[in-house]
Amino acid sequence: MILHNYIFKQVFITTLNITAILFSMIWLIQSLRQIDLVIENGSSFFDFLYILILPSPLWLMMILPISSLLSVIIVFNRFYNDKEILVFHFSGASYFRIIKPILIMSFINLIFLTIINLYVIPKAYNKFKSKQFELRNNISQVFLRAGIFNDIQKGLTILIDKRISKFDLEGIFIY
């Protein structure tokens, strides 16, 4: 039992570390991709964070199996180099006993990824696409900027004194 806990703890901590590293790298790359959408449409910082958080379950679904495999390889390589595998065998542990924590970890990953894949990702993707559509098609955010003479078409100029909220404007001058 102590052997199971030791192997499971080593693999679990390494999986979390690798997942965090890969997740942060993908998040950085995707944030650079989404920043253009937010800046061009004059959205807020919270819209930017919201549009970055929504696709994260999809990234997690892709990263977790890879990080689990890498962590098992790294941990067992460390066990082999430190001669811990030899100690496990001399203590009477069979191959199945050594691999049993990895199988338990794989089953936990299977359940977690199934829940994410069947429930979380479709809802998050739906919200992501609707938010992306809202940001791209909010004409008042794109065309009407506060404190600037906005030429909508030839012969039509609009000046807005200030924007109170997303849909409320104050001090409108139309020429």
Secondary structure, DSSP 8 states (H G I E B T S, - for coil): -HHHHHHHHHHHHHHHHHHHHHHHHHHHHHHHHHHHHHHHTT--HHHHHHHHHTTHHHHHHHHHHHHHHHHHHHHHHHHHHTTHHHHHHHTT--HHHHHHHHHHHHHHHHHHHHHIIIIIHHHHHHHHHHHHHHHHT-HHHHH--BTSEEEEETTEEEEEEEE-SSS-EEEEEE-
